[in-house]
Structure formats: structure tokens, C-alpha cells
Amino acid sequence: MPNILMISGHPNLAASVGNITILREVASALPDVEIRCLDTLYPDFKINVAAEQDALLKADVIVWQFPFSWYSLPGIMKLWLDEVFLHGFAHGSAAKLGGKKLVLSFTTGAPQALYSSDGFFGHDVEDYLIQFETTAALCNLAMQKPVYTCGVSYSDRDQIKIAQQKIMAKEHASRLITVLHALSSEPEMAV
């Protein structure tokens, strides 16, 4: 099985329902996956760049797990990207990440129906992913089809809604685990 690194960009996993459930399900099903939770590793927002780059170098598959925040990454994960994906490491003539696979795994607060040309946002979820595709291309990462779940909102949570979100998150995790198993059965990559 290839080395899989999962970067959790949730800013506060202690308050999470969806993302924490996804992480726990993946950890249970795939105990060899390295999961790095940015909120607990860096509560002071001081990223250990060397440690993060070392983890990335060891990985064959990189999973970014996060809640969609303003149609992008949460702040701590954006800071991580800014500080870790440096020229000469992640991109440029001396880049070291080329050939690794990148999987985006995320949740949105808004329901799926709002993400369409006829919906409130006027765009499909995939329309918001061009920045990730560009980053993957710049870093020579093989971006995989994203795994996402819409409707995991923090507003108006009651016990029924929390139970529904846990079910949705477990289904999300199952889809992600299937993707990771499929990537594991592909021939080894030359890095």
C-alpha cells in the first residue's frame, strides 16, 4: 500500500461533526494512514515547515480534508499551503512533490441544490475547484476526482441534525476509503 498522508485543515475539530467523523472512519479503516490535524499541531498558527515538508516527501498519496470555507480552504490550511508549498520544494525546477497523487476531500455547509447554475450560488461545486487544479498542475501533482459532501452546516444543529450529519460523514468516509483503496491497487509511482 502506498504511503497516504491526510492533512486535516479544519480550524476546530473539537467542534466538528462531519470532518472529525470522516477522520475517525479513515483512521479506523486504514490505520497506516498518517493524519496530521493542523488545528491541534499548530494552535498558535506557527507551522513547522520542515516537519510538514518531510511528511509530504514520504507520501505517495496526499489527502486534503477540510470544510469548504468561503469556497476555498480554511485559514489555517491556507497558511499551511502558503508556508509549506514553497518554490524549490513544491514547484519550480527543483520541486520534490511531482508525481504524487492529490485527493481533495471536503464538506460544505450549504446543500447540494445551492451549488448549481440554477442554484443560489450560480455555480457547481466543481467550478470552485479550479484553484486546486492549478495548484496541482503547478506542483506536478496528479489531482484525483474530489470526494465531497454538501449540507454539513453548523447552523441550527440539534440532535437529529447532528445524527444525520454523522451518517453523511460516514458515507463520505466510505467513498474516500474506496478511492484510497483504488489508488493503492494502482501500480507504484516513480517519484
Secondary structure as UniProt FT lines:
FT   STRAND          4..8
FT   HELIX           13..15
FT   HELIX           18..29
FT   TURN            31..32
FT   STRAND          34..37
FT   HELIX           38..41
FT   TURN            43..44
FT   HELIX           49..58
FT   STRAND          61..67
FT   TURN            70..71
FT   HELIX           75..84
FT   TURN            88..90
FT   TURN            93..94
FT   TURN            98..99
FT   STRAND          101..107
FT   HELIX           112..114
FT   TURN            117..118
FT   TURN            120..121
FT   HELIX           125..129
FT   HELIX           130..138
FT   TURN            139..140
FT   STRAND          142..143
FT   STRAND          147..149
FT   TURN            155..156
FT   HELIX           159..185
//
